[in-house]
Amino acid sequence: MPGSVDAIYVAARAGSEPQPVSVAVLEPARGIVGDRYYERAGTFSEKLKSSGDWEVTLIEREEIDRFLAHDNGVVEAGAFRRNIVTVGVRLNDLVGQRFEVGPALLEGLRLCEPCAHLARWHGPPVVSLMAHRAGLRARIVSRGEVRPGDKVVPRAV
């Protein structure tokens, strides 16, 4: 059974709070229109520019909920600073794989591990509690307009 998009977030500037959007335009080699990394203005833009894995990040709703249950926290999913929140799909399994998110085609590049930057937002426990669970960095292979409710489907090789 395929997963789906639960929510989508973009932050216009480095350090700004990600805001939910009802549609995201994903463009290959650019990212999400309106997001800080699309404009090459993200906190890690310079560090990531040669890696190609800054275009879009995803995180599982189930992992956010697990963290919040352990930490007794209540925050918006966007506070985890990932673009696309999914439900019903194991993102770790998509490293090295192509997958569809609505009409867009993505390729999972590597895990998006929690870092000191995320710990500044949530406190040091986020690093250990979200290790290997904080999401996926992906490259956009083909353009598409993605909305909450769109399916997330691994592409058969």
Buried (B, 14 or more C-beta within 10 A) or exposed (E): EEBBBBBBBBBBEBEEEBEEBEEBBBBBEBBBBBBBBBBEBBBBBEEBEEEBBBBBBBBBBBBBEBBBEEBEBEEBBBBBBBBBBBBBBEBBEBBEBBBBBBBBBBBBBEBBBBBEEBBEEBEEBBBEBBEEBBBBBBBBBEEBEBBBEBBBBBEEE
